[in-house]
């Protein structure tokens, strides 16, 4: 069996032959008259045309060579005839051309006896010579790790993967269209920050050499977007990368794409209505269906139906329904007892806040039982220190759960700087006591709030999770081109 290095060496020799025969294997310019999609849609037999693409298969048949080539818009068939192209050019084609090469061809369109649209080639040249063989056409990349490490081969050889990323782009474009039509303005905020804020997460740390200051990669878009809202814009949104230096599994990645928006003078009810409307429009217009089969948090396949009126249920009511215990007004002792029953580490429990223990209880007892879209409302206030706090100790928030996974967060945003500072100071104290799942105090954010921010509602959603649901993928790594991987030894 020929080794990869032997194949590579043979192709290097073919590259040399191209150069010696006056054909630059990597020319500075390329000429073509139509995309392959245009040719197929407006096919005209006998039309003289010039096309480009990558050879995906070669089928020599004596004095004929059939091949399929793709330009990324479609796949088309080329035919090389010895008596048309000439014996010398025909022989040279067979000698130097491989599957994987990019080619420019001229010729006329015709239909084969089987009515297949094709081009009869009168001239050809290599425009990019490949030095490594592509994976075998019918099997592609079988190793899931190789699919992630060599995504460029995965999308080339697997049409499902190729189409998935086109779908992802369409989803993001539709989000922009919906929000723009709703009166939002798209903005950008910095990824490198002096201080992380807006979420409870560990950071990736770096250093700014010129200013000689430590910096972090952002964990949230929230603080800066709210500060922009203080500048007078009525509605803003951003689609951007966040980075959280935490554990990774099929439903969590350290680098992920987030959508956040904020709208002034609107309440949480408007937020929930827009959320439901937006996701339903995306499913209907981009995917073309409203029912999806996906894996839940227990790795069981379930069917999710988006085409319903989405339910709303309070956090405490959901926990009571699934445990028989009502967290409302519970003592620290009761909270710890119920967390321990569900498997919380007894050695760590003293360092964890009431809110984070309640969140653990909710996730273990209730969240994974939610299949169809459900807004869980009124989370413990200490879990949501950037939201308006209700008198009963809850926050004026909602979280959309689908198939046991958190999809969105919605807040009635807190804009009282005095209360906001008090809440973030409490978070900082909890962090000092050992609870890492708390927020830091951001004085710049508080100062901006003291200048005045409008009443507003805000929304956050992981784009990767939405794409995973709508493309029926259980692993978020399937939805991004280049997921983070361990270095190969």
N, C-alpha and C positions, 0 to 999 in steps of 0.2 A: 504494500500500500504506500502510495506516494505521501511523503511528509509535507507538512505545511511549509517548511523552509524550502523544500525542493520545488514546490509549486511557486513559491515567491521568487525563487531564483530563475525559474523558467520564464516567469512574467517579466522580470527585469531584463532578460535577454530579448524578449519581444519588444520591450520599450526601446532597447538599443537599436533593434532592426527598424523600428518606426523612424527613429531619428536619422539613421543612415540612409533611409529612403526618402528623406526630405519631409516627413510628416511629423510635426511637433505633437507629441502625445499630450501636451497641456497648453494649447494655443491661447493667445491673449484675448481673442474674441471668437464669438460663435454667431452663426446666422441661421435663422429659421423664420418661416412665414406663418405658422399656425401652431397652437398648442394641440396636443392629441385629443383633448376634449372637444375643441372646436372642429377638428377633422371628423370625428365621429358624429357630432351633432349636425354638421353641414356637409356631409359626405357628397362628393361630386365625382363620379367616375370619369377618368381621363384627365383630371386636373393635375397640372404640374405643380409640385409643392416641395418645400424643404422642411424637414422635421429634425428634432433632437430628442434624445432620451437615453435611458440606461438599459442595456441588454439584460433581460431577465431569463431568457432561454434561447438555446441554439439547436436547430434541428437540420443538420446537413443531409441532403438526399441526392448524392451523385453530383450532377451539374446544377443543383439547386441548393440554396441554404435559406430555410425559413427561420425567423427569429421574432420573439416578442420583445418590445422595448417600452419603457415607461418614462414619462416626463414629470410624474407626480400628479398630473391631472387625470390621466387615463393610461391604459395599456393598448398597444396597437401592434399589428403584424407587419413585418418587413419581409421582402423576398428578394434574394440576390440570384440572378440567372447568369450563368457563365457566358451564354451567347449574347447577352445584353451588355453586361458590364465589361466583358473582355476577359480572356483567360488569365492574363497577368494580374489584374486587379482582383479577380475572383480568388486566385491562388493566394495572393497576399492577405486577403481578408481571412481566409481559413487559417493562415499561418500565424497571424498576430492578434486576432480578435478573440476575447474571452467573455464569458458571462460576468457581468459586473462592470464592463467597460461602458463609458458614455460615448455616444456616437452621433454624428450629424450625417443625414442622408438626404439626397435629392432624388426625385423620381415622379412617377404618375400614379394616381390612385386607381385601383381596380377591384373588382369583386372576384373571389375565387369561385370554383365550381360549387363549393358549399356555401356560397353567398357571404363569405367572410370579408369584411373591409380590410384592404391591404394596400401597401405601397410597393410598386416594382421599382427597384433602385437602379439609378443610372450613375450615381456617384456617391462616395462615402468617405468619411475620415473619422479617426479617433479624436475625441475632444477631451477625454480624461481616461487614462489607462489605470485600471485597478490592479494592484499587486497582490492582493489576497483573495482567495475564493469566497464567494458568498455561501451561507449555509444552504444545505440541500433544500430545494424549493418546497417539497411537500411536507417537510418536517420542521423547517425553520429552527429557531432556538428552543430546545426542550427544557433546558436547565433554567429554572426561574431566576437564579442568581445571575446567569449570563444574560438573560433578558433585561435585567436592571442595569448591569454593568455595560452592556453593549446595546443600548436602546436603539441606536441608529440602525443596527441590523434587525432588531425586533420589528421596528416600524416598516422597514423595507420588505421583510419577508412575510409579515403577518398582517393581512388586510384589516382584521378586526382591531388590532392595536393602532394601525395607521388611521382608521376611521374614528377611533376613540378620541385621539388628540384633536382631530378636526371638530369633533363634537364638543370637546372642552372649550375650544376657541369660540364656537358658536354660542355656548352657554354664557361665557363672559361678555361677548358682544351684546347678547340679549339683555343681560343685567344692565349694561351701560345704557342701552336704548330705553329700558323701562325707567331707570332713575333719571335720565336726562329729560324724558317726557314728563316726569313727575316734578320737575323744577329743581333738581339737584345739580350742583357744579362739581366736577371731578377735580381733586387736588392731590398734591403729593406732600408727604412729610418725611423727615429724615430717618434713615435706617441706623446710622451711627448716632448714638446719643450719650450724653453725659450721665444720665440716670434712667434706668428702666422704670416704667410706670404703666398703669392701666390694666394690669393683670397680676395674678399670683403665679409666678414662675421663676425658675432659675435662669440666669443669663449666660450668654457667650461673651466673654471678656476679651478686649483687645486694647491697643495702645496707640494714641495719636503721636507719632514721632515728632512732627514739626511743633506742635503745641506742648509736647511732653505731658500729656494728660491721659489717664485711663478712660476708656470708653466701653460701652456695651452695644450689642446689637439689640434693636428694639424687640419687645415681647408683645406689644400692642400698638394700635394706631390711635387709641382713644384720647390721651391727654392733648396731643398736638391738634387733633381735629376739633376738639372742644375749644381750644384756645383760638383757632381760626374762626369758629362760630362767634366768639367774643368780638371779632373784628367787624361783624355786621352782615355776613352772608347768611341768608335764610335757610340754606340746605346744602350740605357738602357730603361727598363720599370719596373713599379711596379704595382701590384694589391693590394690595401690596404684600410683600413678604414680611412675615414675622419669624422670630427665632427663639426657641425655648430649649434650654440645655437640660432636657429631662429624658425619661425613659422612652424607648421606641417600641412599637408593636404594629400590628396591622391597622390600628385605628389612630395612631399617633406618629407624627414625624417632627423632628426638631426644626426643620425648615418647612414652612407651609404658607399658602396664599390666603389672605384674609380680605373680606369685604367688610368695611364699616361705613355706616352713614349716620348723619345727625340732621334732624329737621326741627327748626324753631317753631314755637307756638302750636305744637301738636302733642297729643297725649299717647299713652301706651296703646289705647284702642286703635288709633290710626296706624300705629306701628304693626300691630298684629294683622290688621286687615291688609296692609301693603305686603307684608311677608307672605301671607297665604296666597294673595293674588299673584305676586311675582313668581313664586315657585311653581304654581299651577300653570302660568303662562309659559314658563320655560319648558316644563314637561310636555305640554301640549304642542307648542310651536317647534321646539328643537328635537325632541325625542319622538313625538307623535303618539304617545300613549300616557296613561295615568296610573297603570298598575305595574309594579316592579317586583321581581323576585330577588331578594338579597339575603345575605347572612346576617343574623342578629348577633348580639354580643356574646351569645353562647355557641356561636358557629352553627346554628340551625338555620336552614333556609325558610324564609317567611315571605309572604306576599304583602306588599305595602300598597294601599290604595290611596292615592292623593285626591281622588275625585269624590271627596266627601266634605262636609262642613267640619273643620278641624275642632277637636274638643279642647276645653280649658279645664284644668283641675289644679287646686291648691297643693302646694308641697306637703303641708301637714296632713291634709286629707288623704293624699296618696300613700304616705308612710303609714298612717293609721289603717288604711284599707289592706295593706300588705303585711303589717306586723301586729296589728291589734293594739298598738301603742300610739298615743297622740303626743307629738313633740311639743305642742303648744304649752308654754309656761313650764317646761320640764326643768328639773334640777340638774346640776352637773352630774350627780350620782346616777340619776336615771339615764342620762345621755350615755355615760360611760358603760353602764350595764348593757344597754341595747347595742352599743357598738361592739362590745366584747362578744355578745351572742352571735354576731355576724362575722366574727373572725378578726377584729382589729387586734393588732399586736399590743399585748398588755405592757410590754416594756416601753413602748413609745407613747402610750395614751396620755401620760401626764403633760407632755409637751404640746399637745394639740388643742386648738381652740374648740369651743362648743360648736361653732358654725361648721368647721371642717369635720368634726365628728358626725354632725347631723348630715352633712353631705355624703360621708362614707355610708351612713345608714341608708340614705335614699338610694345611692347607687347600687348597693348590695341587695336591697329589698324590693326596689320598685322600678328603677329606670329600665332594666332589661326586660321588663314585662310589657313595656309600651311598644306596640308595633306600628299602628297607624299614626299619622301626625297628631301630636298632642302638645298644647302649650301648658307647661307646668309653671304656675305663677306663685308669687309670694314666698320666695326663698327666704331663709333666715337673713336678717339684715347684715350680720357680720360677714356673710359670704359675698355681699354685694355693696361694698362701702362707697361706690361711686354712684349709687342709685338713691332716689328719694326713699327715706325710711318711714315706714308706717308706725302708728302708735302701738300696734300689737307685736312689735319686734321683727316684723317682716319687711322686706324691701319691695317697692313697686316695680317688679320685674316679671319677665316671662322667659322661658327657655323652651325652644321647640325640640321635641324628642321624636325621632323616627327610628324604628327597629332597634331600640335600646341605645341609640347614640345621640349625643348633643349635636344639633345642627345649627341653631342660632341662639343668640342671647339678645333680649330686648329690654331696654330700661326706660323708665321715666327718670331722666337724668337729674342728679342732684346739682343744683347751681348755687346753694347757700354756702359761701366760703367758710363761715364760722363752723357750721356743722361738718362740712367736708374736712376741715383741718382736724377737728376732734376725732373723726372716724379714722383718718389716716394715721394719726398719732397712736390710736389704740392698736392699729395694725402693726405699727413699728414696735410697740411694746410686746406684742405677741411674738413677733419675729425674734426679738431679743431673748424671749423665754424659750425659744427652740422650735417654734412652729414656722417652718420654711414656706408653707403655703399661705403667706400673707403678703400684703403690699407694703411698699416703702412710701415714706412721706416725700412728696414732690413739692417743694416750696415755690418753684417757678409756676407750677400749675395753680397753686392756691393764690399766688399773687395775681395771675391773669384773671382768676375767678373774682377776685376782689374788685377789679375794674368793671365787672358786670358781664354776665352771660345770660342770654335769653332763656326762658323756659323751653325745654326741648326734649325730644325723645331720640333714643339712639339704638343702633342695631349692629350686631356683629355676626358674621358667618364664615366658616371655613369653606372656601371654594372647593378644595379637594374633596371634602366630605359630600358636598352636594353632587359633584361630578361622579363620585363613587356610587351613590344611590341611583342616579339617573342612568348610569351605564352598567348597573348591576355588578359592581366589583366589590369584593369584601376587603381588599387590601388597598390602602391609600397609595401605596407605591405604584400601583397599576395606573394611577391617574396623573403622575408627573413624569416628565421626560427623564430626569436624572436624579433618582432618589439617592440619599446619602448611603454609602456602603463602607464596610470595613475595608482597610487596605489589604490587598492580596499579599501573601507572604512571598 
